[in-house]
Amino acid sequence: MTVEKTKLAGEITIPASKSHTIRALVLATLAEGKSVIRKPLDSGDTKACINTCRDFGAVIEKKENEWMVTGKGGELSVPDNVIDVLNSGTTLYIALGMAALCNEWTVFTGDEQIRKRPATALLASLKELGADAFSTRGNGCTPIVIRGKLSGGKTTIECPTSQYLTSLLINCPLASGNTEITVPLLNEKPYVQMTMDWLDSQHIIYSHEYMKKIYIQGGQVYHAFDRKIPGDFSSATFFLCAAAITRSKLTLLGLDMNDSQGDKHVVEILKEMGCEVEVKGDALTITGKNLKGGEFDLNSIPDALPALSVTACFAEGTTRLFNVYQARLKETDRISVMYRELKKMKADIEELPDGLIIRNSKLRGTRVHGYGDHRVVMALAIAGLGAEGTTTVDTTESVSITFPDFFDLLKVVRE
């Protein structure tokens, strides 16, 4: 795709949360009866989750803006074939825990990026809690083979990604015995809170001490539900930052500021950088102003690093994005990738072990590489909105993983 410097105006509806949609699909699969998921996200990642849940025996009927899931009541079927999670890390990690509820072996694989994402710590914990599991290459990555059954017990797990803990939180209530989890390291805490909110809605019995030690009662059940999925702040981030970069006024619909999604903190960061924000119900209006740099801890919101690194190029002074080492463990090493590609656009940027330092820059359009990483592609596209000349981004088909309509909506709000 090619992008030219331009202003933006108008309003768009932000697609549903990927994280909520995947949790809804999994819990509906584990539940007894028929659940209804309203206004879910239909994207590459959620399709991967649907296929995975079907492999475990769920019956899923898709209608426009409504999915009906007939669950297995905790008694999952052993998949007949290898489960391919495609590019969905969230699906992989949660489904590893689901496989630990089955008596026989389940085999997992994924695309090239997934086959580089480690699951060593999660596999070790699942084994401590009663499962058998191993990586066929011995590197902790897919292909992974696993079988149950989870019996509970005690485990200690470091979670550079919150998805490890989410997997245990969702699946351990169905273990035969109680589980105690000690968590000496936890990144991305808002995503764990999101998982706990889902458990609370299901009246699951558990307790925790500041997410450092968690106790889960075994032998529980999930129940069918009817729930609407809120808009995705991770997707909204790109339009929020686009408005900031171009000093435009945009209204984003479908966002719930009371939701537990961590990336809603991007709104506060942009306000601190100088943007004006007004919230009325589910409508958020942002107006870009003269931006100023700052220091921002992104440990809870690693997915925001690509978009915020672009935004920082247009801010006066220096911006430091830090404490987000785990951004190196996503679909790509996003710290290194954003450093390299923004450098091509003449950004004044430095790479840190845990983040980036960016100074006010006059970006110039050029050909940049998206690495097939949806968030990198979208970040580079919004960089092009503020850069002089033409910016060409490759591998743009990857936006279908979480935000299939991204470029269509970008055209809608161009002045």
C-alpha positions in Angstrom: 0.0 0.0 0.0 1.1 3.6 -0.7 0.4 6.4 1.8 0.7 10.1 1.2 0.8 13.0 3.7 -2.7 14.0 4.6 -5.1 15.2 7.2 -8.0 13.1 8.7 -11.5 13.9 9.7 -14.8 12.1 10.5 -15.8 9.1 12.5 -15.3 5.4 12.4 -16.4 2.4 14.4 -13.5 0.5 15.9 -13.7 -3.3 15.5 -14.3 -5.6 18.4 -11.6 -6.6 20.8 -9.5 -9.6 19.6 -8.5 -10.5 23.2 -12.1 -10.5 24.4 -13.3 -12.4 21.3 -10.8 -15.2 21.8 -11.6 -15.5 25.5 -15.3 -15.6 24.7 -14.8 -18.4 22.2 -12.7 -20.5 24.5 -15.0 -20.1 27.5 -18.0 -20.9 25.4 -16.2 -24.0 24.2 -15.5 -25.1 27.8 -19.0 -24.3 29.0 -22.1 -26.3 29.1 -24.9 -25.4 26.7 -25.1 -22.8 23.9 -23.5 -19.4 24.2 -24.1 -16.3 22.1 -21.2 -13.9 21.3 -22.5 -10.6 19.9 -20.5 -8.3 17.6 -17.3 -10.3 17.8 -14.1 -9.6 15.8 -14.0 -11.6 12.5 -10.3 -11.7 11.7 -7.4 -14.0 11.0 -6.6 -14.6 14.7 -10.2 -15.2 15.7 -10.7 -17.6 12.8 -7.7 -19.5 14.0 -9.4 -19.7 17.4 -12.7 -20.8 15.9 -10.9 -23.6 14.1 -9.1 -24.6 17.2 -12.3 -24.7 19.3 -14.0 -26.8 16.6 -11.1 -29.2 16.7 -11.8 -29.6 20.4 -15.5 -30.5 19.6 -17.3 -27.2 19.9 -20.1 -26.5 17.4 -19.9 -22.9 16.2 -22.4 -21.2 14.0 -21.4 -17.9 12.5 -24.0 -15.3 11.6 -23.4 -11.6 10.8 -22.5 -9.9 14.1 -23.5 -13.0 16.1 -21.7 -16.3 16.8 -23.4 -19.2 18.6 -21.2 -21.8 20.3 -22.4 -25.1 21.7 -19.8 -26.0 24.3 -18.4 -29.3 25.5 -19.0 -28.8 29.3 -15.4 -29.3 30.1 -15.2 -32.7 28.3 -13.2 -31.7 25.2 -12.8 -34.0 22.2 -9.3 -35.1 21.3 -8.6 -33.4 18.0 -8.4 -35.7 15.0 -5.8 -33.6 13.2 -2.9 -31.3 14.0 -4.1 -27.9 15.3 -2.7 -25.1 13.2 -3.1 -21.8 15.1 -1.8 -19.9 12.1 -0.4 -16.5 13.5 -2.4 -16.4 16.8 -0.2 -16.6 19.8 -3.1 -16.0 22.2 -4.9 -19.0 20.7 -1.8 -21.2 20.9 -1.0 -20.5 24.6 -4.7 -20.8 25.8 -5.2 -24.0 23.7 -2.1 -25.6 25.1 -4.0 -25.5 28.5 -7.1 -26.9 26.8 -5.2 -29.8 25.4 -4.0 -30.6 28.9 -7.7 -31.3 29.7 -7.7 -34.2 27.2 -6.6 -37.8 27.8 -4.8 -38.3 24.5 -2.2 -36.4 22.6 -2.8 -33.1 20.8 -0.3 -31.7 18.3 0.1 -27.9 17.6 1.8 -26.0 14.9 1.5 -22.5 13.4 3.0 -20.2 10.8 6.7 -19.2 10.6 6.3 -16.5 13.2 4.5 -18.7 15.7 7.1 -21.4 15.3 9.6 -18.9 16.9 7.5 -17.9 19.9 8.5 -19.8 23.0 6.2 -21.7 25.3 8.9 -23.3 27.5 7.7 -21.9 30.9 4.0 -22.7 30.2 4.8 -26.3 29.2 6.8 -26.7 32.4 3.9 -25.5 34.5 1.4 -27.7 32.7 3.7 -30.7 33.3 3.9 -29.8 37.0 0.1 -29.7 37.1 -0.3 -33.2 35.7 0.1 -33.0 31.9 2.6 -34.5 29.5 4.1 -32.0 27.1 7.1 -31.5 24.9 8.4 -29.5 21.9 9.4 -31.7 19.0 12.4 -29.5 18.2 13.4 -29.2 21.8 13.3 -25.4 21.7 10.1 -24.8 23.5 8.3 -23.7 20.3 5.8 -25.4 18.0 5.5 -28.1 16.9 4.3 -29.0 20.5 2.7 -32.2 21.6 0.6 -32.3 24.8 -1.9 -34.5 26.7 -3.6 -34.4 30.1 -5.1 -34.6 32.4 -4.6 -31.6 34.6 -4.8 -32.7 38.2 -3.8 -29.4 39.9 -1.0 -28.9 42.4 1.7 -26.2 42.7 3.7 -24.4 40.1 5.9 -21.4 39.7 5.9 -19.6 36.4 7.6 -16.5 35.0 5.3 -14.8 32.5 7.1 -12.5 30.0 3.8 -12.7 28.2 0.6 -12.6 30.2 -0.9 -15.3 27.9 0.9 -18.0 29.9 -1.0 -17.0 33.0 -4.2 -16.5 31.1 -4.0 -20.1 29.9 -3.6 -21.5 33.4 -6.4 -19.2 34.8 -8.9 -20.4 32.2 -8.1 -24.1 32.3 -7.1 -24.9 35.9 -10.6 -24.5 37.3 -11.4 -27.6 35.3 -8.5 -29.6 36.8 -9.5 -32.4 39.1 -7.7 -30.8 42.1 -6.9 -27.3 43.4 -4.0 -25.3 41.9 -1.6 -22.8 43.4 0.4 -20.6 41.0 3.4 -18.5 42.1 4.2 -15.7 39.6 7.6 -14.0 40.2 7.5 -12.1 36.9 4.4 -10.9 35.1 4.2 -8.5 32.2 1.0 -7.1 30.6 -1.1 -7.2 33.8 -4.2 -5.6 32.3 -4.7 -8.7 30.1 -4.6 -10.9 33.2 -7.2 -8.6 34.7 -9.3 -9.1 31.6 -9.1 -12.9 32.1 -10.0 -12.5 35.8 -13.0 -10.4 34.8 -14.3 -13.2 32.6 -13.7 -15.7 35.5 -15.7 -13.4 37.8 -18.6 -13.2 35.3 -18.6 -17.1 35.4 -18.5 -17.1 39.3 -15.3 -19.1 39.2 -13.8 -19.6 42.7 -10.2 -18.3 42.9 -8.2 -15.8 44.9 -4.9 -14.0 44.3 -2.4 -11.8 46.1 -1.6 -8.9 43.7 -1.3 -11.5 40.9 1.8 -12.8 42.5 0.2 -15.9 44.1 -3.0 -17.4 42.8 -5.3 -20.1 44.2 -7.8 -21.8 42.0 -10.4 -24.4 43.1 -10.6 -27.5 40.9 -13.6 -29.4 39.7 -15.5 -26.3 38.5 -17.7 -25.7 35.5 -18.3 -22.9 33.0 -21.8 -21.9 32.0 -23.3 -20.7 28.7 -23.5 -16.9 28.3 -24.8 -14.1 26.0 -22.3 -11.3 25.7 -21.4 -8.3 23.4 -17.7 -7.8 22.7 -16.4 -4.2 23.2 -14.3 -2.3 20.7 -10.5 -3.0 20.6 -8.3 -0.3 22.1 -5.3 -2.0 20.5 -6.8 -1.4 17.1 -8.0 2.1 18.1 -4.4 3.0 19.0 -3.5 3.4 15.3 -6.3 5.9 14.6 -5.7 7.7 17.9 -2.0 8.1 17.0 -2.9 9.0 13.3 -5.0 11.9 14.6 -2.1 13.0 16.9 0.4 12.8 14.1 -1.7 14.7 11.5 -3.2 17.2 14.0 -6.6 16.0 13.0 -9.9 15.5 14.7 -11.4 12.0 14.7 -14.3 10.3 16.5 -13.9 6.6 17.3 -17.1 4.7 18.2 -17.5 1.5 20.1 -15.0 2.0 22.9 -15.7 1.4 26.6 -13.3 3.4 28.8 -14.5 1.2 31.8 -13.2 -2.0 30.1 -10.1 -3.7 31.5 -8.1 -3.4 28.2 -4.7 -2.1 28.9 -4.3 -0.2 25.6 -6.9 2.4 26.7 -3.9 3.9 28.6 -2.7 5.1 25.1 -5.5 7.8 25.5 -3.8 9.1 28.6 -0.4 9.0 27.0 -1.6 11.1 24.0 -3.3 13.6 26.4 0.0 13.9 28.2 1.7 14.5 24.9 -0.7 17.4 24.1 -3.8 15.9 22.4 -7.4 16.9 23.4 -9.7 14.0 24.2 -13.5 14.0 24.8 -15.5 10.9 25.8 -19.3 10.7 25.5 -20.6 7.2 26.0 -18.9 4.9 23.6 -17.7 7.8 21.4 -14.1 9.1 21.9 -13.1 12.2 20.0 -9.4 13.1 19.8 -7.9 16.3 18.4 -4.2 16.4 17.5 -2.3 19.4 18.8 1.4 20.3 19.1 3.0 17.2 20.5 5.6 17.1 23.2 7.8 14.1 24.2 8.0 12.3 27.4 8.9 9.1 29.2 6.4 6.2 29.0 6.5 2.8 30.7 4.9 0.4 28.2 5.2 -2.8 30.2 1.4 -3.2 30.4 0.8 -2.2 26.8 3.5 -3.7 24.5 1.2 -3.7 21.5 1.2 0.1 21.5 5.0 0.3 21.0 4.9 0.5 17.2 2.3 3.2 17.0 3.7 5.3 19.8 7.2 5.1 18.4 5.9 6.7 15.2 4.0 9.3 17.2 7.1 10.2 19.1 8.8 11.2 15.8 6.3 14.1 15.5 6.7 15.3 19.2 9.0 18.1 20.2 11.9 17.1 22.3 12.8 13.5 23.3 10.5 10.5 24.0 11.6 7.4 25.8 9.6 4.2 25.5 10.9 1.7 28.1 10.3 -1.4 30.2 8.8 -3.3 27.3 11.4 -5.9 26.5 8.6 -8.4 25.7 7.9 -6.5 22.5 10.8 -8.4 21.1 8.9 -11.6 21.6 5.8 -10.8 19.5 5.2 -11.6 15.8 8.5 -9.9 15.2 11.1 -8.2 17.4 9.1 -5.0 17.3 11.7 -2.9 19.0 14.4 -3.8 16.4 12.0 -3.7 13.5 10.6 -0.2 14.3 14.1 1.1 14.9 15.2 -0.2 11.4 12.2 1.0 9.5 11.8 4.4 11.1 15.6 4.9 10.5 14.9 4.4 6.8 12.4 7.3 7.1 15.1 9.4 8.6 13.9 9.2 12.2 16.3 10.3 15.0 16.0 7.1 16.9 18.0 4.8 19.3 17.4 1.2 20.1 17.5 0.2 23.8 17.4 -3.3 25.3 13.9 -2.6 26.6 12.6 0.1 24.3 13.4 3.1 22.1 14.5 6.7 22.4 13.0 8.9 19.7 13.7 12.6 19.0 11.6 15.0 17.0 12.2 14.1 13.3 11.2 15.1 9.8 10.1 11.8 8.4 10.5 11.2 4.7 8.4 8.8 2.7 10.2 5.7 1.3 9.7 2.0 0.8 9.5 0.2 4.2 9.2 -3.5 5.2 6.2 -4.6 7.3 7.7 -8.1 8.0 4.2 -9.6 7.8 3.5 -8.1 11.3 0.1 -6.5 11.4 1.0 -3.9 14.1 4.2 -2.9 12.3 2.4 -2.5 9.0 -0.3 -0.3 10.5 2.3 1.8 12.4 4.4 2.4 9.3 1.2 3.3 7.4 0.3 6.0 9.9 3.9 7.2 9.7 3.3 7.8 6.1 0.4 10.1 6.9 2.8 12.6 8.4 5.9 12.0 6.3 7.0 14.1 3.3 6.5 12.3 0.0 5.2 8.8 -0.6 5.5 5.9 1.8 5.1 2.3 0.5 4.5 -0.5 3.0 4.7 -4.1 2.0 3.1 -7.3 3.5 0.0 -5.2 4.2 -2.2 -8.2 3.8 -1.2 -9.1 7.4 -3.6 -6.5 8.8 -6.3 -9.2 8.3 -4.9 -10.9 11.4 -6.6 -8.3 13.7 -7.9 -5.4 11.7 -9.1 -6.4 8.2 -10.8 -3.1 7.5 -7.8 -0.9 8.5 -6.9 0.5 5.1 -10.6 0.9 4.1 -11.3 2.9 7.2 -8.2 5.0 6.6 -9.6 6.0 3.3 -12.9 6.9 4.8 -11.4 9.5 7.2 -8.9 11.1 4.8 -9.8 14.7 4.1 
